Amino acid sequence: MKHSSIHSKKIGLLGGGQLGRMIIQDAISYNLDIHVLDNDEKAPCSTIATTFRHGNLNDYDTVVDFGMDKDIITVEIENVNVDALEYLESLGKEVYPQPRVLRIIKDKGLQKQFYIDNNLPTSSFEFIDNKQTLARFVDQLPAVNKLRTGGYDGKGVQIIQNASEIDKAFDEPSILEQFVPFTKELSVIVARNKNKEIISYPAVECEFSKSLNLVEFLFAPATISNEVETKAQAIAKEVIEKLDMVGLLAVEFFLLENGELLINEIAPRPHNSGHHTIECNYTSQFEQHLRSILNMPLGSTDIILPGVMINLLGADGHQGEAYYDGLDEAVGTKGVYFHLYGKKYTKPHRKMGHITVALQDLDAAKSIARKLLQNIKVISK
């Protein structure tokens, strides 16, 4: 690999949120230019991208126009105009993940059908047109109702316990998934480059907020048996191979009591379950994303230190200019690393940043992390 081969590439990124911001932070270390398009003119990437364009990620002409002078186009969000990306690909642009992969993954119905068609382990499901259709499946309740497109960060997911709760269901195309009595939620991040080299990170364990359906804590590595670890790694690699995808893929699993793993969802980009890799692994997920789309050798995913990641969310009842209460007191704590996303304004449950606690003793890191979550609040001034 000649250094000039990567530096001559003009890279376009669809989406300018915190994932894009952290991609750029690693791109700077390689002296790479990243050009960004985002719906929000004050997106986190707007102040650090090589160039930043405010425009609609779902508008065909906007996406085509943005991509015309780029060599490689990538994404940090699935909700983009795939038709435009297919057209750009037809012109010889490198688009990673490939548009055909995005088309499958952005639609949870097509995503589930992909698992079934490829004999990948997942829960059973039904396609739902509207509330009226869902009413025909009352005998399958309790179940999880998920919007086919547009859901993110816990939005677009509704648990329907019984027939009296059908009014909570989505009145648009969705899926109804069998409710899975899992013991843990796990995630494996896997990367693949154009040379078909594949590497994955050790599985992590996600602890969700019961009220928000958002990750509250992430524990790395997961406390699981070697057998479950090996199985999770193998399935994650099988998924990215069967997609024939170039890029970074997060594979989320349900672990059942009998040790069985079922795929919950996948995301074709850096993911919330990989933020700890910045401090805890030799190669961060963001650098790995760049390595994969540039067809560089993939980096070591070995663990440097175990760690815990905490999402910093906007506090209830606060909307306006963000203030991080309790931050100063925590800065001096050993093993604590802050990542604030450059969002000027907070609102309830908005992802404003994350903290990683990286220590040799995972139990000690967990103890510190739980105290930090209680003591640090993102409020409005």
C-alpha positions as a Markdown table, in Angstrom:
| # | Residue | x | y | z |
|---|---|---|---|---|
| 1 | Met | 0.0 | 0.0 | 0.0 |
| 2 | Lys | 1.4 | 3.4 | -1.0 |
| 3 | His | 0.5 | 6.3 | 1.3 |
| 4 | Ser | -0.5 | 8.4 | -1.7 |
| 5 | Ser | -3.2 | 5.9 | -2.7 |
| 6 | Ile | -5.3 | 6.8 | 0.4 |
| 7 | His | -4.5 | 10.5 | 0.4 |
| 8 | Ser | -5.5 | 11.0 | -3.2 |
| 9 | Lys | -9.0 | 9.8 | -2.4 |
| 10 | Lys | -11.7 | 12.4 | -1.8 |
| 11 | Ile | -14.0 | 11.0 | 0.9 |
| 12 | Gly | -17.6 | 12.0 | 1.3 |
| 13 | Leu | -19.6 | 11.2 | 4.4 |
| 14 | Leu | -23.4 | 11.2 | 4.6 |
| 15 | Gly | -24.4 | 12.2 | 8.1 |
| 16 | Gly | -22.6 | 14.7 | 10.3 |
| 17 | Gly | -23.5 | 13.4 | 13.8 |
| 18 | Gln | -21.3 | 12.2 | 16.6 |
| 19 | Leu | -20.3 | 9.1 | 14.7 |
| 20 | Gly | -19.1 | 11.2 | 11.9 |
| 21 | Arg | -17.3 | 13.5 | 14.3 |
| 22 | Met | -15.4 | 10.6 | 15.8 |
| 23 | Ile | -14.6 | 9.2 | 12.3 |
| 24 | Ile | -13.1 | 12.6 | 11.4 |
| 25 | Gln | -11.1 | 12.7 | 14.7 |
| 26 | Asp | -9.3 | 9.5 | 13.5 |
| 27 | Ala | -9.1 | 10.7 | 9.9 |
| 28 | Ile | -7.1 | 13.7 | 11.1 |
| 29 | Ser | -4.4 | 11.3 | 12.4 |
| 30 | Tyr | -4.0 | 10.0 | 8.8 |
| 31 | Asn | -4.2 | 13.5 | 7.3 |
| 32 | Leu | -7.4 | 12.5 | 5.4 |
| 33 | Asp | -9.9 | 15.0 | 4.2 |
| 34 | Ile | -13.6 | 14.2 | 5.1 |
| 35 | His | -16.4 | 16.1 | 3.3 |
| 36 | Val | -19.7 | 16.0 | 5.1 |
| 37 | Leu | -23.4 | 16.4 | 4.2 |
| 38 | Asp | -26.0 | 16.6 | 6.9 |
| 39 | Asn | -29.7 | 17.7 | 7.4 |
| 40 | Asp | -28.7 | 19.9 | 10.4 |
| 41 | Glu | -26.5 | 23.0 | 9.7 |
| 42 | Lys | -25.2 | 22.8 | 13.3 |
| 43 | Ala | -24.4 | 19.1 | 13.2 |
| 44 | Pro | -21.4 | 17.9 | 15.3 |
| 45 | Cys | -19.3 | 17.6 | 12.2 |
| 46 | Ser | -20.0 | 21.1 | 10.9 |
| 47 | Thr | -17.0 | 22.7 | 12.8 |
| 48 | Ile | -14.4 | 20.0 | 12.1 |
| 49 | Ala | -15.1 | 18.6 | 8.6 |
| 50 | Thr | -12.8 | 19.6 | 5.7 |
| 51 | Thr | -15.9 | 20.9 | 4.1 |
| 52 | Phe | -19.5 | 20.8 | 5.4 |
| 53 | Arg | -22.7 | 21.0 | 3.4 |
| 54 | His | -26.2 | 21.5 | 4.8 |
| 55 | Gly | -28.6 | 19.5 | 2.8 |
| 56 | Asn | -31.3 | 16.8 | 2.8 |
| 57 | Leu | -29.8 | 13.2 | 3.1 |
| 58 | Asn | -33.0 | 11.8 | 1.6 |
| 59 | Asp | -33.1 | 14.1 | -1.4 |
| 60 | Tyr | -31.9 | 12.3 | -4.6 |
| 61 | Asp | -30.5 | 15.4 | -6.4 |
| 62 | Thr | -28.8 | 16.7 | -3.2 |
| 63 | Val | -27.0 | 13.3 | -2.6 |
| 64 | Val | -26.0 | 12.9 | -6.2 |
| 65 | Asp | -24.7 | 16.4 | -6.4 |
| 66 | Phe | -22.7 | 16.0 | -3.2 |
| 67 | Gly | -21.2 | 12.7 | -4.4 |
| 68 | Met | -20.2 | 13.7 | -7.9 |
| 69 | Asp | -16.7 | 15.0 | -7.0 |
| 70 | Lys | -16.0 | 12.3 | -4.4 |
| 71 | Asp | -14.0 | 9.1 | -4.9 |
| 72 | Ile | -15.4 | 7.2 | -1.9 |
| 73 | Ile | -18.7 | 7.8 | -0.2 |
| 74 | Thr | -19.6 | 6.3 | 3.2 |
| 75 | Val | -22.3 | 6.8 | 5.8 |
| 76 | Glu | -22.8 | 7.2 | 9.5 |
| 77 | Ile | -26.5 | 6.8 | 9.3 |
| 78 | Glu | -28.7 | 4.4 | 7.3 |
| 79 | Asn | -31.6 | 6.8 | 6.6 |
| 80 | Val | -30.2 | 8.2 | 3.3 |
| 81 | Asn | -31.3 | 8.2 | -0.3 |
| 82 | Val | -30.1 | 4.8 | -1.6 |
| 83 | Asp | -31.3 | 5.4 | -5.2 |
| 84 | Ala | -28.8 | 8.3 | -5.3 |
| 85 | Leu | -26.0 | 6.1 | -4.0 |
| 86 | Glu | -26.8 | 3.4 | -6.5 |
| 87 | Tyr | -26.5 | 6.0 | -9.3 |
| 88 | Leu | -23.2 | 7.2 | -8.0 |
| 89 | Glu | -22.0 | 3.6 | -7.8 |
| 90 | Ser | -23.0 | 3.1 | -11.4 |
| 91 | Leu | -20.7 | 6.1 | -12.3 |
| 92 | Gly | -17.7 | 4.3 | -10.8 |
| 93 | Lys | -17.8 | 5.9 | -7.3 |
| 94 | Glu | -16.8 | 3.6 | -4.5 |
| 95 | Val | -19.8 | 3.5 | -2.0 |
| 96 | Tyr | -19.2 | 1.6 | 1.3 |
| 97 | Pro | -21.3 | 0.1 | 2.7 |
| 98 | Gln | -22.7 | -0.8 | -0.7 |
| 99 | Pro | -26.1 | 0.7 | -1.6 |
| 100 | Arg | -27.6 | -2.8 | -1.9 |
| 101 | Val | -26.5 | -3.5 | 1.7 |
| 102 | Leu | -28.0 | -0.2 | 2.9 |
| 103 | Arg | -31.3 | -1.1 | 1.2 |
| 104 | Ile | -31.6 | -4.3 | 3.1 |
| 105 | Ile | -30.5 | -3.0 | 6.5 |
| 106 | Lys | -32.5 | 0.3 | 6.6 |
| 107 | Asp | -35.7 | -1.7 | 6.3 |
| 108 | Lys | -36.1 | -3.9 | 9.4 |
| 109 | Gly | -38.5 | -6.2 | 7.4 |
| 110 | Leu | -36.0 | -6.8 | 4.6 |
| 111 | Gln | -33.3 | -7.2 | 7.3 |
| 112 | Lys | -35.2 | -10.0 | 9.1 |
| 113 | Gln | -36.0 | -11.7 | 5.8 |
| 114 | Phe | -32.3 | -11.7 | 5.0 |
| 115 | Tyr | -31.6 | -13.6 | 8.2 |
| 116 | Ile | -34.3 | -16.2 | 7.4 |
| 117 | Asp | -33.1 | -16.6 | 3.7 |
| 118 | Asn | -29.5 | -17.1 | 4.8 |
| 119 | Asn | -30.2 | -19.5 | 7.8 |
| 120 | Leu | -28.9 | -16.9 | 10.3 |
| 121 | Pro | -30.4 | -17.3 | 13.8 |
| 122 | Thr | -33.1 | -14.8 | 14.6 |
| 123 | Ser | -36.6 | -14.7 | 16.3 |
| 124 | Ser | -39.7 | -15.4 | 14.2 |
| 125 | Phe | -41.6 | -12.4 | 12.8 |
| 126 | Glu | -44.6 | -11.2 | 10.8 |
| 127 | Phe | -44.9 | -8.3 | 8.3 |
| 128 | Ile | -47.5 | -5.8 | 9.5 |
| 129 | Asp | -49.2 | -3.2 | 7.3 |
| 130 | Asn | -51.0 | -1.2 | 10.0 |
| 131 | Lys | -52.8 | -1.7 | 13.4 |
| 132 | Gln | -55.6 | -3.6 | 11.7 |
| 133 | Thr | -53.2 | -6.2 | 10.3 |
| 134 | Leu | -51.6 | -6.5 | 13.8 |
| 135 | Ala | -54.9 | -7.3 | 15.3 |
| 136 | Arg | -54.9 | -10.6 | 13.4 |
| 137 | Phe | -51.9 | -11.8 | 15.4 |
| 138 | Val | -53.2 | -11.3 | 19.0 |
| 139 | Asp | -52.4 | -15.0 | 19.7 |
| 140 | Gln | -48.7 | -14.2 | 19.2 |
| 141 | Leu | -48.6 | -11.5 | 21.9 |
| 142 | Pro | -46.6 | -10.4 | 23.9 |
| 143 | Ala | -44.4 | -9.3 | 20.9 |
| 144 | Val | -42.3 | -6.4 | 19.8 |
| 145 | Asn | -43.6 | -4.0 | 17.1 |
| 146 | Lys | -40.9 | -2.3 | 15.1 |
| 147 | Leu | -41.2 | 0.3 | 12.3 |
| 148 | Arg | -39.7 | -1.0 | 9.1 |
| 149 | Thr | -37.9 | 2.3 | 8.4 |
| 150 | Gly | -37.0 | 5.5 | 10.2 |
| 151 | Gly | -36.5 | 4.2 | 13.8 |
| 152 | Tyr | -33.4 | 5.1 | 15.7 |
| 153 | Asp | -32.1 | 5.3 | 19.3 |
| 154 | Gly | -35.0 | 3.3 | 20.7 |
| 155 | Lys | -37.6 | 5.2 | 18.7 |
| 156 | Gly | -39.8 | 3.1 | 16.4 |
| 157 | Val | -40.0 | 0.2 | 18.9 |
| 158 | Gln | -43.0 | -0.7 | 20.9 |
| 159 | Ile | -43.7 | -3.7 | 23.1 |
| 160 | Ile | -47.3 | -4.9 | 22.8 |
| 161 | Gln | -48.2 | -7.1 | 25.8 |
| 162 | Asn | -51.8 | -8.1 | 25.0 |
| 163 | Ala | -54.8 | -7.2 | 22.8 |
| 164 | Ser | -55.7 | -4.2 | 25.0 |
| 165 | Glu | -52.4 | -2.5 | 23.9 |
| 166 | Ile | -52.9 | -2.8 | 20.2 |
| 167 | Asp | -53.6 | 1.0 | 20.1 |
| 168 | Lys | -49.9 | 1.4 | 21.0 |
| 169 | Ala | -48.9 | -0.3 | 17.7 |
| 170 | Phe | -47.6 | 1.6 | 14.7 |
| 171 | Asp | -50.2 | 2.4 | 12.0 |
| 172 | Glu | -47.7 | 2.1 | 9.2 |
| 173 | Pro | -45.5 | -0.7 | 7.7 |
| 174 | Ser | -43.8 | -2.5 | 10.6 |
| 175 | Ile | -42.8 | -6.0 | 11.8 |
| 176 | Leu | -44.1 | -8.0 | 14.8 |
| 177 | Glu | -41.3 | -9.9 | 16.4 |
| 178 | Gln | -41.6 | -12.8 | 18.8 |
| 179 | Phe | -40.8 | -11.6 | 22.3 |
| 180 | Val | -37.5 | -13.2 | 23.3 |
| 181 | Pro | -36.8 | -14.0 | 27.0 |
| 182 | Phe | -33.1 | -13.2 | 26.8 |
| 183 | Thr | -30.5 | -13.1 | 29.7 |
| 184 | Lys | -28.1 | -10.6 | 28.1 |
| 185 | Glu | -27.9 | -8.3 | 25.1 |
| 186 | Leu | -24.5 | -8.6 | 23.3 |
| 187 | Ser | -22.9 | -6.9 | 20.4 |
| 188 | Val | -20.0 | -7.8 | 18.1 |
| 189 | Ile | -18.4 | -5.3 | 15.7 |
| 190 | Val | -16.9 | -6.8 | 12.6 |
| 191 | Ala | -15.0 | -5.1 | 9.7 |
| 192 | Arg | -14.3 | -6.3 | 6.2 |
| 193 | Asn | -12.2 | -4.6 | 3.4 |
| 194 | Lys | -12.3 | -5.0 | -0.3 |
| 195 | Asn | -9.6 | -7.7 | -0.1 |
| 196 | Lys | -12.1 | -9.7 | 1.9 |
| 197 | Glu | -10.0 | -9.5 | 5.0 |
| 198 | Ile | -12.2 | -9.8 | 8.1 |
| 199 | Ile | -11.6 | -8.9 | 11.8 |
| 200 | Ser | -14.0 | -8.6 | 14.7 |
| 201 | Tyr | -13.9 | -7.1 | 18.2 |
| 202 | Pro | -14.5 | -9.1 | 21.4 |
| 203 | Ala | -18.2 | -9.2 | 22.3 |
| 204 | Val | -19.6 | -6.5 | 24.6 |
| 205 | Glu | -22.6 | -6.6 | 26.9 |
| 206 | Cys | -25.2 | -3.8 | 26.8 |
| 207 | Glu | -27.3 | -2.8 | 29.8 |
| 208 | Phe | -30.3 | -0.8 | 28.7 |
| 209 | Ser | -32.3 | 1.9 | 30.5 |
| 210 | Lys | -35.6 | 0.3 | 31.3 |
| 211 | Ser | -37.6 | 3.5 | 30.6 |
| 212 | Leu | -35.8 | 4.7 | 27.4 |
| 213 | Asn | -34.8 | 1.6 | 25.4 |
| 214 | Leu | -31.4 | 3.1 | 25.1 |
| 215 | Val | -28.0 | 1.7 | 26.1 |
| 216 | Glu | -27.2 | 3.0 | 29.6 |
| 217 | Phe | -24.0 | 1.0 | 30.2 |
| 218 | Leu | -21.7 | -1.0 | 28.0 |
| 219 | Phe | -19.3 | -3.6 | 29.5 |
| 220 | Ala | -16.3 | -4.7 | 27.6 |
| 221 | Pro | -15.5 | -7.5 | 27.4 |
| 222 | Ala | -18.9 | -9.3 | 28.0 |
| 223 | Thr | -19.0 | -11.7 | 30.9 |
| 224 | Ile | -19.8 | -14.8 | 28.8 |
| 225 | Ser | -18.4 | -18.3 | 28.2 |
| 226 | Asn | -15.7 | -19.0 | 25.7 |
| 227 | Glu | -18.3 | -21.1 | 23.8 |
| 228 | Val | -20.8 | -18.1 | 23.5 |
| 229 | Glu | -17.9 | -15.8 | 22.5 |
| 230 | Thr | -16.7 | -18.1 | 19.8 |
| 231 | Lys | -20.3 | -18.5 | 18.5 |
| 232 | Ala | -21.0 | -14.7 | 18.5 |
| 233 | Gln | -17.7 | -14.0 | 16.6 |
| 234 | Ala | -18.6 | -16.7 | 14.0 |
| 235 | Ile | -22.1 | -15.5 | 13.4 |
| 236 | Ala | -20.9 | -11.8 | 13.0 |
| 237 | Lys | -18.4 | -12.8 | 10.4 |
| 238 | Glu | -20.9 | -15.0 | 8.6 |
| 239 | Val | -23.4 | -12.0 | 8.4 |
| 240 | Ile | -20.8 | -9.6 | 6.9 |
| 241 | Glu | -19.7 | -12.3 | 4.4 |
| 242 | Lys | -23.2 | -13.2 | 3.3 |
| 243 | Leu | -23.9 | -9.5 | 2.8 |
| 244 | Asp | -20.6 | -9.3 | 0.9 |
| 245 | Met | -20.2 | -6.0 | 2.6 |
| 246 | Val | -17.2 | -3.7 | 2.8 |
| 247 | Gly | -17.1 | -1.5 | 5.9 |
| 248 | Leu | -17.9 | -1.8 | 9.6 |
| 249 | Leu | -20.9 | -3.8 | 10.8 |
| 250 | Ala | -22.4 | -4.0 | 14.4 |
| 251 | Val | -24.3 | -7.2 | 15.1 |
| 252 | Glu | -26.6 | -7.1 | 18.1 |
| 253 | Phe | -27.6 | -10.4 | 19.8 |
| 254 | Phe | -30.0 | -11.7 | 22.3 |
| 255 | Leu | -28.3 | -14.4 | 24.5 |
| 256 | Leu | -30.9 | -17.0 | 25.7 |
| 257 | Glu | -30.6 | -19.0 | 28.9 |
| 258 | Asn | -29.7 | -22.1 | 27.0 |
| 259 | Gly | -26.7 | -20.4 | 25.5 |
| 260 | Glu | -28.4 | -19.9 | 22.1 |
| 261 | Leu | -27.7 | -16.6 | 20.3 |
| 262 | Leu | -30.4 | -14.8 | 18.1 |
| 263 | Ile | -29.6 | -11.8 | 16.0 |
| 264 | Asn | -31.6 | -8.8 | 17.0 |
| 265 | Glu | -30.5 | -6.1 | 14.6 |
| 266 | Ile | -27.4 | -5.0 | 12.6 |
| 267 | Ala | -26.0 | -1.5 | 11.8 |
| 268 | Pro | -23.6 | -1.0 | 8.8 |
| 269 | Arg | -21.5 | 1.7 | 10.4 |
| 270 | Pro | -19.7 | 2.6 | 13.6 |
| 271 | His | -22.1 | 2.0 | 16.5 |
| 272 | Asn | -22.8 | 3.0 | 20.0 |
| 273 | Ser | -21.7 | -0.4 | 21.2 |
| 274 | Gly | -18.1 | 0.3 | 19.9 |
| 275 | His | -17.4 | 3.7 | 21.5 |
| 276 | His | -15.2 | 2.1 | 24.2 |
| 277 | Thr | -12.7 | 0.9 | 21.5 |
| 278 | Ile | -11.2 | 4.4 | 21.4 |
| 279 | Glu | -9.4 | 3.7 | 24.7 |
| 280 | Cys | -9.9 | 0.0 | 25.3 |
| 281 | Asn | -8.7 | -1.6 | 22.0 |
| 282 | Tyr | -5.6 | -1.1 | 19.8 |
| 283 | Thr | -7.7 | 0.1 | 16.9 |
| 284 | Ser | -10.8 | 2.1 | 17.5 |
| 285 | Gln | -14.0 | 1.2 | 15.5 |
| 286 | Phe | -13.7 | 4.6 | 13.8 |
| 287 | Glu | -10.2 | 4.0 | 12.5 |
| 288 | Gln | -11.3 | 0.5 | 11.5 |
| 289 | His | -14.1 | 2.0 | 9.5 |
| 290 | Leu | -11.7 | 4.1 | 7.6 |
| 291 | Arg | -9.2 | 1.2 | 7.1 |
| 292 | Ser | -12.0 | -1.0 | 5.7 |
| 293 | Ile | -13.4 | 1.5 | 3.2 |
| 294 | Leu | -9.9 | 2.6 | 2.1 |
| 295 | Asn | -8.9 | -1.1 | 1.7 |
| 296 | Met | -6.0 | -0.7 | 4.1 |
| 297 | Pro | -4.9 | -3.6 | 6.3 |
| 298 | Leu | -7.3 | -4.0 | 9.2 |
| 299 | Gly | -6.0 | -3.1 | 12.7 |
| 300 | Ser | -5.7 | -5.3 | 15.8 |
| 301 | Thr | -8.8 | -5.5 | 17.8 |
| 302 | Asp | -7.1 | -6.9 | 20.9 |
| 303 | Ile | -8.1 | -5.4 | 24.3 |
| 304 | Ile | -5.6 | -3.0 | 25.9 |
| 305 | Leu | -7.9 | -2.5 | 29.0 |
| 306 | Pro | -11.4 | -3.6 | 30.0 |
| 307 | Gly | -13.9 | -0.8 | 30.2 |
| 308 | Val | -17.3 | 0.5 | 30.7 |
| 309 | Met | -19.1 | 3.1 | 28.4 |
| 310 | Ile | -21.8 | 5.4 | 29.6 |
| 311 | Asn | -24.1 | 7.4 | 27.3 |
| 312 | Leu | -24.5 | 11.0 | 28.4 |
| 313 | Leu | -28.1 | 11.9 | 27.7 |
| 314 | Gly | -30.0 | 15.2 | 28.0 |
| 315 | Ala | -31.8 | 15.3 | 31.4 |
| 316 | Asp | -35.5 | 15.3 | 31.7 |
| 317 | Gly | -37.1 | 18.7 | 31.9 |
| 318 | His | -34.1 | 20.5 | 30.3 |
| 319 | Gln | -34.1 | 22.0 | 26.8 |
| 320 | Gly | -31.8 | 24.7 | 25.7 |
| 321 | Glu | -28.1 | 25.5 | 25.7 |
| 322 | Ala | -26.2 | 22.5 | 27.2 |
| 323 | Tyr | -24.4 | 22.6 | 30.6 |
| 324 | Tyr | -22.6 | 19.5 | 31.9 |
| 325 | Asp | -23.2 | 19.5 | 35.7 |
| 326 | Gly | -20.7 | 17.4 | 37.7 |
| 327 | Leu | -18.1 | 17.2 | 34.9 |
| 328 | Asp | -15.3 | 19.1 | 36.7 |
| 329 | Glu | -15.4 | 16.8 | 39.7 |
| 330 | Ala | -15.1 | 13.6 | 37.5 |
| 331 | Val | -12.3 | 14.8 | 35.3 |
| 332 | Gly | -9.6 | 13.9 | 37.8 |
| 333 | Thr | -10.7 | 10.3 | 38.2 |
| 334 | Lys | -8.2 | 7.7 | 37.0 |
| 335 | Gly | -9.2 | 5.8 | 33.8 |
| 336 | Val | -12.1 | 8.2 | 33.0 |
| 337 | Tyr | -12.3 | 9.6 | 29.4 |
| 338 | Phe | -14.8 | 12.2 | 28.2 |
| 339 | His | -16.2 | 12.5 | 24.7 |
| 340 | Leu | -18.6 | 15.4 | 24.2 |
| 341 | Tyr | -20.3 | 15.6 | 20.9 |
| 342 | Gly | -20.2 | 19.3 | 20.2 |
| 343 | Lys | -24.0 | 19.7 | 20.4 |
| 344 | Lys | -24.7 | 23.2 | 21.6 |
| 345 | Tyr | -28.3 | 22.5 | 22.7 |
| 346 | Thr | -29.7 | 19.7 | 24.9 |
| 347 | Lys | -33.2 | 18.2 | 25.0 |
| 348 | Pro | -34.5 | 15.2 | 27.1 |
| 349 | His | -32.7 | 11.9 | 26.2 |
| 350 | Arg | -30.6 | 13.4 | 23.4 |
| 351 | Lys | -27.2 | 11.8 | 23.1 |
| 352 | Met | -24.8 | 14.5 | 24.1 |
| 353 | Gly | -21.6 | 12.6 | 24.7 |
| 354 | His | -20.2 | 9.4 | 26.3 |
| 355 | Ile | -17.8 | 8.5 | 29.1 |
| 356 | Thr | -15.5 | 5.5 | 29.0 |
| 357 | Val | -14.0 | 4.1 | 32.2 |
| 358 | Ala | -10.9 | 2.0 | 31.2 |
| 359 | Leu | -9.3 | 0.1 | 34.1 |
| 360 | Gln | -7.5 | -3.3 | 34.5 |
| 361 | Asp | -10.3 | -4.3 | 37.0 |
| 362 | Leu | -13.7 | -4.3 | 35.2 |
| 363 | Asp | -15.6 | -4.5 | 38.5 |
| 364 | Ala | -13.9 | -1.3 | 39.7 |
| 365 | Ala | -14.7 | 0.3 | 36.3 |
| 366 | Lys | -18.4 | -0.6 | 36.7 |
| 367 | Ser | -18.5 | 0.9 | 40.2 |
| 368 | Ile | -17.0 | 4.2 | 39.0 |
| 369 | Ala | -19.3 | 4.3 | 36.0 |
| 370 | Arg | -22.5 | 3.8 | 38.1 |
| 371 | Lys | -21.4 | 6.7 | 40.3 |
| 372 | Leu | -20.6 | 8.9 | 37.3 |
| 373 | Leu | -24.1 | 8.3 | 35.8 |
| 374 | Gln | -25.6 | 9.5 | 39.1 |
| 375 | Asn | -23.4 | 12.5 | 39.5 |
| 376 | Ile | -23.2 | 14.0 | 35.9 |
| 377 | Lys | -26.2 | 15.6 | 34.4 |
| 378 | Val | -26.6 | 17.3 | 31.0 |
| 379 | Ile | -28.9 | 20.2 | 31.8 |
| 380 | Ser | -29.8 | 23.5 | 30.2 |
| 381 | Lys | -28.4 | 26.8 | 31.4 |
